[in-house]
Amino acid sequence: MFMGDTGSLALGGVIGLIAILVKQEILLALVGGVFLMEIGSVMIQIASLKLLVKRVFKCTPIHHHFEQLGWTETQIVVRFWILAGLFAMLGLATLKLR
């Protein structure tokens, strides 16, 4: 399923609001680790270009970097699924700690 900017921004806003209402903001950041990796790669690239005038990644967001390294789209998607699953399990594990 493909979701455009309007739908994904609305869905992200609702998920963020729910996390704030149930006071689980840090858990949201942990479970959304793949999204933070994508955003973080862009922030690192911009900072390094401005400060060091040098690229850290071939292209950002990070999934484009992997494409440029020769990975297929399927490889990238499956690896991101695995990472998302690991982040979700880590998030569930932190619920047990409380």
Residue pairs with C-beta under 8 A, 6 or more apart in sequence:
3 11
15 28
16 28
19 25
19 27
19 28
27 91
27 94
27 95
29 36
30 87
30 90
30 91
30 94
31 87
31 88
31 91
32 87
33 83
33 84
33 87
33 90
34 80
34 83
34 84
34 87
37 62
37 83
38 61
38 62
38 63
39 61
41 57
41 60
41 61
41 62
41 65
42 60
42 61
44 56
44 57
45 55
45 56
45 57
45 60
48 54
48 55
48 56
49 55
57 65
58 64
58 65
58 68
58 69
59 65
59 67
59 68
63 76
63 80
66 75
66 76
67 73
67 76
